[in-house]
C-alpha cells in the first residue's frame, strides 16, 4: 500500500509547504547544511520537493556555485521544472559577491548567464532576472570615475 502522503494530495501539498518553510528558515540563517538535510528528510518522508523548495535551496547556496549546481542537478533529476522564481534565485545565488578568486567569480558569472539564457529560452525571463544580472555586472565592473 502507498504511503498516506502519496494518496492524499492536500496532505502532500501541506507537507511540502511546511518543509519548504523550514528550508527557507535555514537558508535565511545561512545554514546550507541544514537546508540540504531538510531536503533529504523530505525525500525520506515521501514529501515532494517542488520549484519553490529548490528556489529556497538555491538561496541557501548564495555564493557557493558548486553546491548550487548540486541542487540544480537534484532538481532536474527529481523531474522538477524550474519556474521564474527558481531561475531568479539560482541566478542571484551565483552572482552574489564572494571572496572567491577572480577565476571562480568568472565561472559563477558564466553559470548565471547560462541560466539566464535557459530562462529566456523557456519564456521565463522576468524583469527581476534582468535587474539581477545588471546589478551584478555593475558590482563586478566597479564604480566609474
Secondary structure as a PSIPRED ss2 file (coil, helix, strand):
# PSIPRED VFORMAT (PSIPRED V4.0)

   1 X C   1.000  0.000  0.000
   2 X C   1.000  0.000  0.000
   3 X C   1.000  0.000  0.000
   4 X H   0.000  1.000  0.000
   5 X H   0.000  1.000  0.000
   6 X H   0.000  1.000  0.000
   7 X H   0.000  1.000  0.000
   8 X C   1.000  0.000  0.000
   9 X H   0.000  1.000  0.000
  10 X H   0.000  1.000  0.000
  11 X H   0.000  1.000  0.000
  12 X H   0.000  1.000  0.000
  13 X H   0.000  1.000  0.000
  14 X H   0.000  1.000  0.000
  15 X H   0.000  1.000  0.000
  16 X H   0.000  1.000  0.000
  17 X H   0.000  1.000  0.000
  18 X H   0.000  1.000  0.000
  19 X H   0.000  1.000  0.000
  20 X H   0.000  1.000  0.000
  21 X H   0.000  1.000  0.000
  22 X H   0.000  1.000  0.000
  23 X H   0.000  1.000  0.000
  24 X H   0.000  1.000  0.000
  25 X H   0.000  1.000  0.000
  26 X H   0.000  1.000  0.000
  27 X H   0.000  1.000  0.000
  28 X H   0.000  1.000  0.000
  29 X H   0.000  1.000  0.000
  30 X C   1.000  0.000  0.000
  31 X C   1.000  0.000  0.000
  32 X H   0.000  1.000  0.000
  33 X H   0.000  1.000  0.000
  34 X H   0.000  1.000  0.000
  35 X H   0.000  1.000  0.000
  36 X H   0.000  1.000  0.000
  37 X H   0.000  1.000  0.000
  38 X H   0.000  1.000  0.000
  39 X H   0.000  1.000  0.000
  40 X H   0.000  1.000  0.000
  41 X H   0.000  1.000  0.000
  42 X H   0.000  1.000  0.000
  43 X H   0.000  1.000  0.000
  44 X H   0.000  1.000  0.000
  45 X C   1.000  0.000  0.000
  46 X C   1.000  0.000  0.000
  47 X C   1.000  0.000  0.000
  48 X C   1.000  0.000  0.000
  49 X C   1.000  0.000  0.000
  50 X C   1.000  0.000  0.000
  51 X H   0.000  1.000  0.000
  52 X H   0.000  1.000  0.000
  53 X H   0.000  1.000  0.000
  54 X H   0.000  1.000  0.000
  55 X H   0.000  1.000  0.000
  56 X H   0.000  1.000  0.000
  57 X H   0.000  1.000  0.000
  58 X H   0.000  1.000  0.000
  59 X H   0.000  1.000  0.000
  60 X H   0.000  1.000  0.000
  61 X C   1.000  0.000  0.000
  62 X C   1.000  0.000  0.000
  63 X C   1.000  0.000  0.000
  64 X C   1.000  0.000  0.000
  65 X H   0.000  1.000  0.000
  66 X H   0.000  1.000  0.000
  67 X H   0.000  1.000  0.000
  68 X H   0.000  1.000  0.000
  69 X H   0.000  1.000  0.000
  70 X H   0.000  1.000  0.000
  71 X H   0.000  1.000  0.000
  72 X H   0.000  1.000  0.000
  73 X H   0.000  1.000  0.000
  74 X H   0.000  1.000  0.000
  75 X H   0.000  1.000  0.000
  76 X H   0.000  1.000  0.000
  77 X H   0.000  1.000  0.000
  78 X C   1.000  0.000  0.000
  79 X C   1.000  0.000  0.000
  80 X C   1.000  0.000  0.000
  81 X C   1.000  0.000  0.000
  82 X C   1.000  0.000  0.000
  83 X C   1.000  0.000  0.000
  84 X H   0.000  1.000  0.000
  85 X H   0.000  1.000  0.000
  86 X H   0.000  1.000  0.000
  87 X H   0.000  1.000  0.000
  88 X H   0.000  1.000  0.000
  89 X H   0.000  1.000  0.000
  90 X H   0.000  1.000  0.000
  91 X H   0.000  1.000  0.000
  92 X H   0.000  1.000  0.000
  93 X H   0.000  1.000  0.000
  94 X H   0.000  1.000  0.000
  95 X H   0.000  1.000  0.000
  96 X C   1.000  0.000  0.000
  97 X C   1.000  0.000  0.000
  98 X C   1.000  0.000  0.000
  99 X C   1.000  0.000  0.000
 100 X C   1.000  0.000  0.000
 101 X C   1.000  0.000  0.000
 102 X H   0.000  1.000  0.000
 103 X H   0.000  1.000  0.000
 104 X H   0.000  1.000  0.000
 105 X H   0.000  1.000  0.000
 106 X H   0.000  1.000  0.000
 107 X H   0.000  1.000  0.000
 108 X H   0.000  1.000  0.000
 109 X H   0.000  1.000  0.000
 110 X H   0.000  1.000  0.000
 111 X H   0.000  1.000  0.000
 112 X H   0.000  1.000  0.000
 113 X H   0.000  1.000  0.000
 114 X H   0.000  1.000  0.000
 115 X H   0.000  1.000  0.000
 116 X H   0.000  1.000  0.000
 117 X H   0.000  1.000  0.000
 118 X H   0.000  1.000  0.000
 119 X H   0.000  1.000  0.000
 120 X H   0.000  1.000  0.000
 121 X H   0.000  1.000  0.000
 122 X C   1.000  0.000  0.000
 123 X C   1.000  0.000  0.000
 124 X C   1.000  0.000  0.000
 125 X C   1.000  0.000  0.000
 126 X C   1.000  0.000  0.000
 127 X H   0.000  1.000  0.000
 128 X H   0.000  1.000  0.000
 129 X H   0.000  1.000  0.000
 130 X H   0.000  1.000  0.000
 131 X H   0.000  1.000  0.000
 132 X H   0.000  1.000  0.000
 133 X H   0.000  1.000  0.000
 134 X H   0.000  1.000  0.000
 135 X H   0.000  1.000  0.000
 136 X H   0.000  1.000  0.000
 137 X H   0.000  1.000  0.000
 138 X H   0.000  1.000  0.000
 139 X H   0.000  1.000  0.000
 140 X H   0.000  1.000  0.000
 141 X H   0.000  1.000  0.000
 142 X C   1.000  0.000  0.000
 143 X C   1.000  0.000  0.000
 144 X C   1.000  0.000  0.000
 145 X C   1.000  0.000  0.000
